[in-house]
Amino acid sequence: MADDEKIKAKFWKALKSDRTMFLGLAEGEDGHARPMTAQTEQDEGGPIWFFTATDNHFYTAIGQGSRAMAHFVSKGHDVWATVHGDLSTSIDRATIDRLWNPYVAAWYTSKDDPKIALIRLDPDEAEIWIDASSIVAGIKTLVGIDPKKDAKNNVAEVTL
């Protein structure tokens, strides 16, 4: 059995570092997702925030009870995830101030831009894959050891 807690920790660490997720509604939009920059406030767990604008089509499409499906691939291509959770929108100034950083500032005229808004993803479950390929895995294959044995310990269905 996979060590789900270690796999989950690798996901949160990679997301905090790499940040880009493809975010879309779980139903509707014909499966359309868009790349958005994720921000987390904790090392593990908690909501995932995305800056956007109040007149953005995706922001306006999010209604009460909207479900998300988000996809993530780390820059090193060693962590992949499909994340499900609830979506909501916010224009809370305290949260905007807390999350504001130079990368976000590049997209807006100022922190006081009246169109600044947030999308909040409250993740509740995910399937996470950890890349099991390596030189060691290649050597094991050469000597006749089944690589499936290693691969099955590198995927987890977890509650976030």
PESULTA-V87234 format. One record per pair of residues at least 12 apart in sequence whose C-alpha atoms are under 7 Angstrom apart, sorted by the first residue. I is the first residue (numbers start at 1). J is the second residue. If there is no record, write none. Layout:
I,J
I,J
This chain:
1,153
2,152
2,153
2,154
2,155
2,156
4,156
4,158
7,156
9,44
11,79
12,43
12,44
13,43
14,74
16,39
16,40
18,74
18,75
19,37
19,38
19,39
20,35
20,36
20,37
20,38
20,72
21,35
21,36
21,37
21,38
21,70
21,71
21,72
22,34
22,35
22,36
22,70
22,71
22,72
23,35
23,36
23,68
23,69
23,70
23,71
24,68
24,69
24,70
25,66
25,67
25,68
25,69
26,67
26,68
26,69
36,50
37,50
38,50
45,160
46,122
47,120
47,121
47,122
47,123
48,120
48,121
48,122
49,118
49,119
49,120
49,121
50,118
50,119
50,120
51,117
51,118
51,119
52,116
52,117
52,118
53,115
53,116
53,117
54,115
54,116
54,117
59,119
62,87
62,88
65,86
66,86
66,87
67,85
67,86
67,87
68,84
68,85
68,86
68,87
69,82
69,83
69,84
69,85
70,82
70,83
70,84
71,83
78,130
78,131
79,129
79,130
79,131
80,128
80,129
80,130
81,126
81,127
81,128
81,129
82,126
82,127
82,128
83,123
83,125
83,126
83,127
84,123
84,124
84,125
84,126
85,121
85,122
85,123
85,124
85,125
86,121
86,122
86,123
87,119
87,120
87,121
87,122
88,119
88,120
88,121
89,118
89,119
89,120
90,117
90,118
90,119
91,117
91,118
123,160
124,159
124,160
125,158
125,159
125,160
126,157
126,158
126,159
126,160
127,156
127,157
127,158
128,155
128,156
128,157
129,154
129,155
129,156
130,154
130,155
131,154
132,150
132,151
132,154
